[in-house]
Amino acid sequence: MLTAEQIMASNKANIETLFGLTTKAFAGVEKLVDLNVNATKAALAEAAGTTQAMFSVKDAQELMALQASLLQPMAEKAAAFSRHLYDIAQGTTAEFGAVVEGKTAEAQKAFTGLVDNAAKNAPAGSETAVAVMKSAVAAATNAYESVQKAVKQATDVAEANMAAVTSTAVNAAKTASKKR
């Protein structure tokens, strides 16, 4: 049976976890805002430079050359922006995942302790029921670990795909700008 002190300690730990997660969420939002502000400033500066360059163009050939020179850097910047955005989202998700994993491990440990305590205090003849309960807990733990591994593998595949798509987009822009 839980004591009042244990309940208070549990509630305090849960509130601290909630505030910690809230802080992490705001940090992620702050990074997104900073990324967007910096990208907007850079885009405005580039637009001013591009506009000035367009006013100095004297013929269609210079215009085509200007367009070709702008294509590759724009693709690279878009790819870099997407990568930064992905990194921020991935980092925030990883921080949340670490907290969830920690809390899940604590809950599993507490539940296993309850099962063990119940097994010690179980009446004679209930060994089969205790064994079934322990087996169910072990199966649930194994299933959870399998899901964690699958999520980790999916995340690794998504990161590899993001890198491949970014590289392909930048290379396509380079090829297109060279052909012009």
HELIX and SHEET records of a PDB file:
HELIX    1   1 ALA A    4  PHE A   55  1                                  52    
HELIX    2   2 ALA A   60  ASN A  121  1                                  62    
HELIX    3   3 GLU A  127  LYS A  179  1                                  53    
END                                                                             
